[in-house]
């Protein structure tokens, strides 16, 4: 059951990153997207 929860959390993380990638235009690499996503979160 614990593993199921962990997989679900990872899936949520993946979905959030995917959403962030779709939201942020003009970013080239996943790393850059991740950096922009982080700065987005800090601004909110």
C-alpha positions as CSV (number, residue, x, y, z in Angstrom):
1,X,0.0,0.0,0.0
2,X,2.9,2.3,0.8
3,X,4.4,1.7,-2.6
4,X,1.1,2.6,-4.3
5,X,1.1,5.9,-2.5
6,X,4.7,6.6,-3.4
7,X,3.9,5.9,-7.1
8,X,0.9,8.2,-6.9
9,X,3.1,11.0,-5.5
10,X,5.6,10.5,-8.3
11,X,2.8,10.6,-10.8
12,X,1.6,13.8,-9.4
13,X,5.1,15.3,-9.6
14,X,5.3,14.2,-13.2
15,X,2.0,15.8,-14.0
16,X,2.9,19.0,-12.3
17,X,6.2,19.2,-14.2
18,X,4.3,18.5,-17.4
19,X,1.9,21.3,-16.7
20,X,4.7,23.6,-15.9
21,X,6.3,22.8,-19.2
22,X,3.1,23.6,-21.0
23,X,2.6,26.8,-19.1
24,X,6.1,28.2,-19.6
25,X,6.9,29.3,-23.2
26,X,10.4,29.8,-24.6
27,X,12.2,27.3,-22.4
28,X,14.5,25.0,-24.3
29,X,15.7,22.2,-22.0
30,X,13.9,20.3,-19.2
31,X,16.4,21.8,-16.8
32,X,15.6,25.3,-17.9
33,X,11.9,24.5,-17.6
34,X,12.4,23.2,-14.1
35,X,14.3,26.3,-13.1
36,X,11.6,28.5,-14.5
37,X,8.9,26.4,-12.8
38,X,10.7,26.9,-9.5
39,X,10.9,30.7,-9.9
40,X,7.3,30.7,-10.9
41,X,6.4,28.9,-7.6
42,X,8.4,31.4,-5.6
43,X,6.6,34.4,-7.2
44,X,3.1,33.1,-6.3
